[in-house]
Amino acid sequence: MKFNIKNILILSILFFTIGVYAQAKKPTLMVVPSDAWCIKNGYVLEFDDQGTLVKIPDYKRAFQENTEVNQVISQINGMMAERGFPLKNMESSIKTLQANNAEDNMRTSKNTGSEVSESPIDALKKVAKADIIIQLTWTLNKTGPKKSVNFNLQGLDSYTDKQIATATGTGSPSFSAALPVLLSEAVLAHMDNFTNSLQDHFDDMFKNGREIIVRIQTWNDWGEDLESEFDGEELGYLIEDWLADNTVAGRFSTTDMTESMALFEQVRIPLYNEKGRAIDARRFVRGLSSYLSKTHMIPNKLVMKGLGRATLILGGK
């Protein structure tokens, strides 16, 4: 194929357009009060986990009883919006979660009655579908008539919970400023570096795929396992081949593989499908579920934990 000036110009415009689109695409965010803040201020639920007392945030009560929560989160939301980052409102997501009964705290297997627990933040992530969760901790200091605020922002990948950006500091003392104003002034000097780190992480995902974790397990009463052969190939290798064919650039790590379980980490999946819809671990692993059931007649059950962790249990529903 010969390239003339016209063809070169068309290709240049095409690549420029793709590049601009990738750079213009912003991650969606949701700002939440941190676990530490909720526990410190008494907004927690407690339950016994095999003899260990576990505390989890009670977000609903925090919003209902503490007016500061909505004020400070709205302030951070506004600062992120000014920088062009789409936001998911946490209070609205909580209402959606309750109204639709979107997630149960516990799920039960049809086969064994085994239970899989889910934290409140995992349930929220599923409803909000935010790419990044920003955990916010703040403390109001008072020295005589002066007030100042300490803050800590942590940007977490909502699929892996890996920290990808952080900002911390203390604002200047003030005699009269309200908490949201103090927080805004304290955060302002750090916000550009913080948002740049968020965008760098998202650009990497856009190019190299989103990272998830996939676990394979087998029911005890299934007559096969991951070392069984299907069409002349061990099942474990067939699953690895499917992942190689369907991940971005074939990128994943086989962390563990036995006859009864397999663990795949750093599984890179596309951010969007051909229709432009966001892909999470459920949508991606559903493809593996369909492949195993239709091609090799292996019944299976897909169990989710958050947006980025999926377990496929082979041998039954």
C-alpha positions in Angstrom: 0.0 0.0 0.0 1.4 3.4 -1.0 1.1 6.3 1.4 0.6 9.8 0.0 0.2 13.0 1.8 -3.6 12.6 2.1 -3.3 9.1 3.6 -0.7 10.2 6.1 -2.9 13.2 7.1 -5.9 10.9 7.7 -3.8 8.5 9.8 -2.4 11.4 11.8 -5.8 12.7 12.5 -7.1 9.2 13.5 -4.2 8.6 16.0 -4.5 12.1 17.4 -8.3 11.6 18.0 -7.7 8.3 19.7 -5.0 9.9 21.9 -7.2 12.8 22.8 -10.1 10.5 23.7 -7.8 8.4 26.0 -6.5 11.5 27.7 -9.9 13.1 28.0 -11.5 10.0 29.6 -11.6 10.6 33.3 -12.1 7.9 36.0 -15.3 8.1 38.0 -14.8 8.7 41.7 -16.7 8.3 45.0 -15.6 10.1 48.2 -16.3 8.2 51.4 -15.5 8.7 55.1 -12.6 6.4 56.0 -13.0 3.4 58.3 -10.7 5.1 60.8 -13.0 8.2 60.9 -16.2 6.1 61.3 -14.7 4.0 64.1 -13.3 7.0 65.9 -16.7 8.7 65.8 -18.7 5.6 66.8 -20.4 5.0 63.4 -19.8 1.3 63.3 -21.6 -2.0 63.2 -20.1 -4.9 65.2 -20.3 -8.6 64.6 -18.6 -11.8 65.8 -16.4 -13.4 63.2 -15.5 -16.8 64.7 -14.7 -15.4 68.1 -13.2 -12.1 66.9 -15.1 -8.9 67.3 -15.1 -7.1 63.9 -16.1 -3.4 63.4 -17.4 -2.2 60.0 -18.5 1.3 59.1 -22.1 2.3 59.5 -22.3 4.8 56.6 -26.0 5.3 56.8 -26.0 6.4 60.4 -23.0 8.6 59.8 -24.9 10.5 57.1 -28.1 10.7 59.1 -26.5 11.8 62.4 -23.5 13.9 61.5 -24.0 16.9 59.3 -20.2 17.3 58.9 -20.0 14.2 56.8 -22.1 15.6 53.9 -20.5 19.0 54.2 -16.9 17.8 53.9 -17.6 15.2 51.2 -19.5 17.8 49.2 -16.5 20.1 49.5 -14.1 17.4 48.1 -16.7 16.5 45.5 -16.7 20.1 44.3 -12.9 20.4 44.1 -12.8 17.2 42.1 -15.6 18.3 39.8 -13.7 21.6 39.1 -10.8 19.4 37.8 -13.1 17.5 35.5 -13.5 14.2 37.4 -17.0 12.6 37.3 -18.3 11.8 40.7 -20.7 9.3 42.2 -22.6 10.7 45.3 -22.2 8.3 48.2 -25.4 9.3 50.0 -27.4 8.7 46.8 -25.6 5.3 46.3 -26.6 4.3 49.9 -30.3 5.1 49.1 -30.1 3.2 45.9 -28.6 0.2 47.7 -31.4 0.2 50.2 -34.3 1.0 47.8 -33.4 -1.8 45.4 -32.2 -4.3 48.0 -29.2 -4.6 45.6 -26.9 -6.5 47.8 -27.4 -8.9 50.7 -24.8 -9.0 53.5 -24.7 -12.8 53.2 -25.2 -15.2 50.3 -25.9 -18.9 50.6 -24.9 -21.6 48.1 -27.7 -23.7 46.7 -25.5 -26.8 47.2 -23.9 -26.6 50.6 -25.3 -23.6 52.4 -21.9 -22.1 52.7 -21.8 -18.3 53.2 -19.8 -15.5 51.6 -19.7 -12.3 53.6 -19.6 -8.9 51.9 -18.5 -5.6 53.5 -20.6 -2.4 53.2 -18.0 -0.8 51.0 -18.0 -3.8 48.7 -21.8 -3.5 48.4 -21.5 0.2 47.7 -18.9 -0.3 45.0 -21.2 -2.5 43.1 -24.0 0.1 43.1 -21.8 3.1 42.5 -19.6 1.4 39.9 -16.8 4.0 40.6 -13.3 3.4 39.3 -11.6 4.9 42.3 -12.7 5.3 45.9 -11.3 8.3 47.8 -11.2 7.7 51.6 -11.3 10.9 53.6 -10.2 11.3 57.2 -10.4 14.7 58.9 -9.9 16.1 62.4 -11.0 19.5 63.6 -8.4 21.1 66.0 -9.3 23.8 68.4 -6.7 26.0 70.2 -8.5 28.7 72.1 -10.6 30.6 69.5 -8.5 29.3 66.6 -9.5 26.3 64.5 -7.6 24.2 62.0 -8.1 20.9 60.3 -5.9 17.8 59.6 -6.8 15.7 56.6 -5.8 12.5 54.9 -7.0 11.6 51.4 -6.4 8.1 50.0 -7.2 7.2 46.5 -7.9 3.4 46.2 -8.5 1.4 43.1 -12.0 0.1 43.7 -11.2 -3.2 42.1 -8.0 -4.1 43.9 -8.1 -1.8 47.0 -4.5 -0.8 46.1 -3.5 2.7 47.1 -2.8 4.8 44.0 -2.7 8.4 45.4 -2.4 10.1 48.7 -2.4 13.6 50.2 -2.1 14.6 53.8 -1.6 17.9 55.6 -2.8 20.5 58.1 -4.5 23.8 57.2 -3.8 27.2 58.5 -5.5 28.2 61.8 -8.6 30.4 61.5 -10.8 32.3 64.0 -14.0 32.1 62.0 -13.9 29.8 59.0 -16.4 26.9 58.9 -15.1 23.3 58.6 -15.8 22.9 54.9 -13.8 26.1 54.2 -10.9 25.0 56.4 -10.8 21.6 54.7 -10.9 23.2 51.2 -8.0 25.5 52.1 -6.0 22.7 53.6 -6.5 20.4 50.6 -6.1 22.9 47.9 -2.3 22.9 47.8 -2.2 19.1 47.4 -5.1 18.6 45.0 -3.3 18.9 41.7 -0.7 16.3 42.6 -3.4 14.1 44.0 -5.6 14.3 40.8 -2.5 13.8 38.6 -1.7 10.5 40.3 -5.4 9.4 39.9 -5.3 10.2 36.2 -1.9 8.5 35.7 -3.4 5.3 37.2 -6.5 5.5 35.0 -4.4 6.1 31.9 -2.4 3.0 32.7 -5.7 1.1 33.0 -7.0 2.5 29.8 -3.8 1.3 28.0 -3.0 -2.0 29.8 -6.4 -3.0 31.3 -8.1 -3.1 34.7 -6.7 -5.5 37.3 -8.9 -8.1 38.9 -8.5 -11.4 40.8 -10.0 -14.7 39.6 -10.3 -17.7 41.9 -11.4 -21.2 40.7 -12.7 -23.8 43.2 -14.5 -27.1 42.9 -17.4 -28.6 44.8 -16.5 -31.5 47.0 -19.0 -33.8 45.4 -18.0 -33.1 41.8 -16.4 -36.1 40.1 -13.8 -34.1 38.3 -11.0 -31.6 39.2 -8.6 -29.2 37.6 -6.3 -32.1 36.6 -9.1 -33.9 34.7 -8.8 -33.9 31.0 -11.3 -32.4 28.6 -10.8 -32.9 24.9 -7.3 -34.2 25.6 -6.2 -31.2 27.8 -6.1 -30.7 31.5 -8.8 -28.4 32.7 -6.3 -26.1 34.5 -4.4 -25.5 31.3 -7.7 -24.9 29.4 -8.6 -22.2 31.9 -5.2 -20.6 31.5 -5.5 -20.7 27.7 -8.9 -18.9 27.9 -7.4 -16.2 30.2 -4.5 -15.7 27.8 -6.9 -15.3 24.9 -9.2 -12.9 26.6 -7.1 -10.7 28.9 -5.4 -7.5 27.6 -2.1 -8.6 25.9 -2.6 -12.0 27.6 -1.5 -10.5 31.0 -2.3 -12.5 34.2 -0.3 -14.4 36.9 -1.1 -17.9 38.0 -0.4 -17.5 41.7 -1.5 -21.0 42.8 -2.8 -24.1 41.1 -3.8 -27.4 42.7 -6.2 -30.1 41.7 -9.1 -28.4 43.5 -8.3 -24.7 43.2 -6.6 -22.0 41.2 -5.8 -18.4 41.9 -5.1 -15.9 39.2 -3.9 -12.4 40.1 -3.0 -9.3 38.2 -5.6 -10.4 35.6 -5.8 -7.4 33.2 -9.3 -7.0 31.6 -10.5 -4.2 29.2 -12.2 -1.2 30.8 -15.0 -1.3 28.2 -16.6 -3.8 25.9 -17.3 -3.2 22.2 -20.5 -1.4 23.2 -18.7 1.1 25.4 -20.0 -0.5 28.6 -17.7 -0.8 31.7 -16.5 -4.3 32.3 -16.1 -5.6 35.9 -14.9 -8.9 37.2 -18.5 -10.3 37.0 -18.9 -9.5 33.3 -15.4 -10.8 32.4 -15.6 -14.1 34.4 -19.1 -14.7 33.1 -17.4 -15.3 29.7 -15.2 -18.0 31.3 -18.3 -19.5 33.0 -20.1 -19.7 29.6 -17.1 -21.2 27.9 -16.8 -24.0 30.5 -20.5 -24.8 30.6 -21.1 -24.7 26.8 -17.8 -26.1 25.4 -17.0 -28.7 28.1 -20.4 -29.1 29.8 -19.1 -28.1 33.2 -21.8 -26.6 35.5 -20.5 -23.8 37.6 -21.5 -21.0 40.0 -20.1 -17.5 39.8 -19.7 -15.7 43.2 -18.6 -12.1 43.5 -16.8 -10.1 46.2 -16.7 -6.4 45.3 -16.1 -5.3 41.7 -12.7 -6.9 41.3 -12.8 -10.4 42.8 -14.7 -13.3 41.3 -14.8 -16.9 42.3 -16.0 -19.6 39.9 -17.0 -22.8 41.6 -17.0 -25.8 39.3 -19.2 -28.9 39.4 -22.7 -27.4 40.2 -24.8 -24.4 41.0 
